Amino acid sequence: LKEIDPSIDCITAHSASEALKMLDSGKRLPNYIFLDINMPVMDGKTCLKKIRKNQKLSRIPIIMYSTTSNQKEIDEYRNLGAQFLVKDISYKRLIESLKQIIR
């Protein structure tokens, strides 16, 4: 993200629970939320549903990030209100995908 725009401040959480606590604190709401599907303790789908239930967070774009290319699963995340970004082995393609999302 810094390569796309050096002014972007990227804050990370090491688990869904930590992310939810940070988001619930309301100190600073993000412009985007990136969630991995496979996270420890709470998976990305559960975290996505919890975020979407929180009214103050409900309009923030959420991008699910995963290696899956299963269209049924991707459609399920989209139906839950998320965009989907497939992990790519090409750094250049990842940068291009992120540019499309951010801009």
URZI-V723934 format. One line per field, one symbol per residue. ss: DSSP state (h for helix, s for strand, l for the rest). psi: psi as a letter, one per 40 degrees, with the letter a starting at -180 (. if undefined). Layout:
ss=???
psi=???
//
This chain:
ss=lllllllllllllllhhhhhhhhhhllllllssssslllllllhhhhhhhhhhlllllllssssssllllhhhhhhhhhllsssssllllhhhhhhhhhhhhl
psi=ddddheehhhhiieiddddddddddedhhidihhhidgiichidddddddddehdeedehhhhhhieiehdddddddddefiihhhhiehdddddddddddd.
//
